[in-house]
Each structure stands twice: as C-alpha cells, then as structure tokens.
C-alpha cells in the first residue's frame, strides 16, 4: 500500500514538471513567432510607405526620418532598428531587419519585399 502511494506521488510530480516544461516551450516559441510576425508587418508597412514616397516625389527618401516623423516604428520585434540604405540616387533602396541576433548580413535577417510605386 505504501509503495502505491509513493508511486502516485512520483507520477503526479513528474506530470506537473512535464506540464510546466511543455507550457514553457509553447510560450517561448509563441513569443518568437510573434516577434517575427511583428517584424514582417513593420517591414511591409515601411516598404508600402517607401513606395508611396516614390510615387509622390519620384525618388525614395534618403533616410527613414520622414517615416518616423509620421509616427511609424522602425524597430523590429527584438528592438533593433531597421537597416535602410537609399541607393542609385534615390531610384532603389535596401531595407531589412537584423533579426534576433542583432548582427547584419546573417541568416536570420528579414528583408522587406518591395512594393511597386503606383503612378496615377
């Protein structure tokens, strides 16, 4: 009888530990996905804004200062500032997030998909 009770205690302790471990793993992966999603959305919005600027003045801005002045965020989900460079005298640009590691030009960088400017 005593061995059954101790066995039940061990099983219940193991169950509690497994539950907390699974919960911890779920929430850590969820927050990573949430940060990636937030970064992709902000990159999308920034590229959309850059396309509208290209439409208005026929060149991309030389910095993202005008984007910040309009109240938009230029930080990714990890708090890193987006890397932006206007190239070819305002005809093209490079926009990306340095990702989780915070180091540019590594495998975890997230690049913005460019929008085509709409001329009316």
ChimeraX attribute file (.defattr): number of C-alpha atoms within 10 A of each C-alpha:
attribute: neighborCount
match mode: 1-to-1
recipient: residues
	/A:1	6
	/A:2	6
	/A:3	8
	/A:4	9
	/A:5	10
	/A:6	11
	/A:7	12
	/A:8	11
	/A:9	12
	/A:10	12
	/A:11	12
	/A:12	12
	/A:13	12
	/A:14	11
	/A:15	12
	/A:16	12
	/A:17	12
	/A:18	12
	/A:19	11
	/A:20	11
	/A:21	11
	/A:22	11
	/A:23	11
	/A:24	12
	/A:25	10
	/A:26	11
	/A:27	11
	/A:28	11
	/A:29	10
	/A:30	12
	/A:31	12
	/A:32	14
	/A:33	13
	/A:34	13
	/A:35	17
	/A:36	18
	/A:37	14
	/A:38	16
	/A:39	26
	/A:40	20
	/A:41	15
	/A:42	21
	/A:43	25
	/A:44	17
	/A:45	17
	/A:46	24
	/A:47	21
	/A:48	18
	/A:49	19
	/A:50	25
	/A:51	20
	/A:52	19
	/A:53	17
	/A:54	20
	/A:55	16
	/A:56	13
	/A:57	9
	/A:58	14
	/A:59	20
	/A:60	24
	/A:61	23
	/A:62	14
	/A:63	12
	/A:64	21
	/A:65	11
	/A:66	14
	/A:67	16
	/A:68	12
	/A:69	9
	/A:70	8
	/A:71	8
	/A:72	15
	/A:73	16
	/A:74	22
	/A:75	17
	/A:76	24
	/A:77	22
	/A:78	17
	/A:79	14
	/A:80	17
	/A:81	16
	/A:82	23
	/A:83	16
	/A:84	16
	/A:85	17
	/A:86	17
	/A:87	13
	/A:88	10
	/A:89	11
	/A:90	14
	/A:91	12
	/A:92	15
	/A:93	18
	/A:94	14
	/A:95	20
	/A:96	22
	/A:97	29
	/A:98	23
	/A:99	25
	/A:100	17
	/A:101	12
	/A:102	15
	/A:103	13
	/A:104	15
	/A:105	12
	/A:106	11
	/A:107	10
	/A:108	14
	/A:109	16
	/A:110	21
	/A:111	18
	/A:112	20
	/A:113	15
	/A:114	17
	/A:115	15
	/A:116	13
	/A:117	17
	/A:118	10
	/A:119	9
	/A:120	4
